[in-house]
Amino acid sequence: MSEGDFPRPGEVGEQFLRIARYPKNIGALDHPSAQGAAVGKCGDSLEVSLRIESGAIADIKVFPHGCLYTLVCASAMSELAKGRDLDHALELEPHEVAEALGGLPEDHLHCARLAVNTLGEAIADYYRRTSLSGSSGSA
């Protein structure tokens, strides 16, 4: 990691630093209901795996590749998404991730966008999988 990967003093709040020290939901689920992956404009990438039960996110794991901001945004997004029904999870916005962190520097808002977009990719994968399994069962 380069020096630019770490927040400058006063640039982020205590919540950001807490999540940076103790990120949650890092890794991958065994036998997920859905998975998504995306690459941000900076080249960082994120993988999200979901376990869906009764139309809601019962469990979520994130596997970020990149800077500290991507890691922290992915962790925060996972906490915001866990327990939400899928439609509500799709409504999650990057500014909500930033707010959960106590704010983000303008030049790292794209990390929150990457987290939310990758969640959307995983949910889209779930809908594709259920659509395919539903159509094959009725044929």
C-alpha positions in Angstrom: 0.0 0.0 0.0 1.2 3.5 -0.7 1.1 6.4 1.7 -2.0 7.6 -0.1 -3.9 4.5 1.0 -4.0 5.8 4.6 -6.1 8.6 5.9 -4.4 11.8 6.8 -5.0 13.1 10.4 -8.5 14.6 10.6 -9.6 13.2 7.2 -11.8 10.5 8.6 -13.8 10.0 11.8 -13.6 7.5 14.6 -16.1 5.2 13.1 -14.0 4.8 9.9 -10.9 4.1 12.1 -12.9 1.5 14.2 -14.0 -0.4 11.1 -10.5 -0.1 9.6 -9.1 -1.8 12.8 -11.9 -4.4 13.0 -13.6 -4.9 9.6 -16.6 -7.2 9.6 -17.9 -9.8 7.2 -14.6 -10.2 5.4 -14.2 -13.4 3.3 -16.5 -15.6 1.2 -19.5 -17.7 2.1 -19.5 -21.4 1.4 -22.3 -22.2 -1.0 -23.7 -18.7 -1.4 -27.1 -18.0 -2.8 -25.5 -15.3 -5.0 -22.2 -13.6 -5.8 -21.2 -10.4 -7.4 -17.9 -8.8 -8.4 -17.0 -5.3 -9.7 -14.0 -3.2 -10.4 -13.9 0.5 -9.4 -12.7 3.4 -11.4 -9.4 3.3 -9.4 -8.8 -0.3 -10.2 -9.8 -1.7 -6.8 -12.1 -4.6 -6.9 -14.7 -6.2 -4.6 -16.4 -9.6 -4.4 -19.7 -10.0 -2.5 -21.3 -13.3 -1.6 -24.8 -13.5 -0.2 -27.0 -16.0 1.6 -30.6 -15.2 0.9 -33.4 -16.5 3.1 -37.0 -15.6 2.8 -36.2 -12.8 0.4 -33.7 -11.1 2.7 -29.9 -11.0 3.2 -29.3 -13.5 6.0 -25.6 -13.4 5.6 -23.1 -11.4 3.6 -19.3 -11.6 3.1 -17.1 -9.1 1.2 -13.7 -9.7 -0.2 -12.1 -6.4 -1.1 -8.9 -6.0 -3.2 -7.3 -2.6 -2.9 -6.9 0.3 -0.6 -8.1 0.8 3.0 -11.0 2.9 1.9 -12.4 0.0 -0.3 -12.0 -2.4 2.7 -13.8 0.0 5.1 -16.6 0.9 2.7 -17.2 -2.8 1.9 -17.4 -3.7 5.5 -19.8 -0.8 6.3 -22.0 -1.7 3.3 -22.2 -5.3 4.5 -23.4 -4.2 7.9 -26.0 -1.9 6.3 -27.2 -4.6 4.0 -27.4 -7.5 6.4 -31.0 -8.3 7.3 -32.5 -6.1 4.6 -35.0 -7.6 2.2 -33.6 -7.5 -1.4 -35.7 -4.6 -2.6 -34.6 -2.5 0.4 -30.9 -3.6 -0.1 -31.1 -2.4 -3.7 -32.1 1.1 -2.5 -28.8 1.4 -0.5 -26.9 4.5 -1.7 -23.2 5.4 -1.5 -23.9 8.4 0.7 -25.5 6.0 3.3 -22.2 4.1 3.4 -20.3 7.3 3.7 -22.6 8.5 6.5 -22.2 5.2 8.4 -18.5 5.9 8.4 -18.9 9.5 9.6 -18.0 10.8 6.2 -15.5 10.1 3.5 -13.0 12.4 1.7 -14.4 13.4 -1.7 -11.7 11.6 -3.6 -12.7 8.3 -2.0 -16.5 8.4 -2.4 -16.0 6.1 -5.4 -15.1 3.3 -2.9 -18.6 3.6 -1.3 -20.1 3.5 -4.9 -18.0 0.3 -5.6 -19.4 -1.3 -2.5 -23.0 -0.5 -3.3 -22.7 -1.4 -7.0 -21.1 -4.8 -6.1 -24.0 -5.5 -3.7 -26.3 -4.8 -6.7 -24.4 -7.2 -8.9 -24.8 -10.0 -6.2 -28.5 -9.3 -5.9 -28.9 -9.4 -9.7 -27.0 -12.7 -9.7 -29.6 -14.0 -7.2 -32.5 -13.0 -9.4 -30.8 -14.6 -12.4 -30.3 -17.8 -10.5 -33.9 -18.0 -9.2 -35.3 -17.1 -12.6 -33.3 -19.9 -14.3 -34.1 -22.4 -11.6 -37.8 -21.4 -11.7 -38.0 -21.6 -15.5 -36.3 -25.0 -15.7 -38.7 -26.4 -13.0 -41.8 -25.3 -14.9 -40.7 -26.6 -18.3 
